[in-house]
Amino acid sequence: MMYNPTHFKMEESDALALLETMSFATLVSLGQGGLLSTPLPLLLDRSGGGLRLIGHVARANPHWKSFDPAVPSLAIFQGGDGYVTPAWYAEKQKSGKVVPTWNYVTVHAHGRLEVVQDAAGLLDIVSRLTDRHETGRERAWQVADAPADYIAAMLRGIVGLVLHVDRLEGKAKLSQNKDEADRAAIRAGMEGVLAIP
């Protein structure tokens, strides 16, 4: 469970909206020798009445065969983040009683991990991931653009993963606990940092 004070906690609808735009996660599972961790793209799937995250890993990746299916897995999506210097706070000039912090956005999806190895299921996963990330391109590439025998060979080298989400936690630590003057100063400071070439 993530430490998530009320003033930073996202509504589930906001966390879901972020998952529609955030594609890259770190999947964490308990394995026989400890924690397993794999960075990978995941696609939010709301079909069938539940929430699922779908993706794939290389067949050589031990994550898919070493995780404990009795223990929930966790997909961690990291959004934007940045250091907040005390120099941006008005209180710095008054009393000096300020400390640095870090602002960030994250969504944690907890659930049961399922392995997909059949060719049709794998083709569906890679096709959906490709379609999602090719959307908006003038000449979108499709899995069917490659020779069928080549795709079949590539599918033999991967294993699909489906995280059946049963709990979603979203946190946006964006200085909501500061007054408006400090929040304005932080926004201005961040804009200045982002403007540096």
Buried (B, 14 or more C-beta within 10 A) or exposed (E): EBEBEEEBBBEEEBBBBBBEEBBEBBBBBBBEEEEBEBEBBBBBBEEEEEBBBBBBBEEEBBBBEBBEEEEBBBBBBEBEEBEBBEEBBEBBEEEEEBEEBEBBBBBBBBBBBBBBEEEEBBBBBBBBBBBEBBEEEEEEEEBEEEEEEEBEEBBEEBBBBBBBBEEBBBBBBBBEEBEEEBBEBBEEBBEEEEEEE
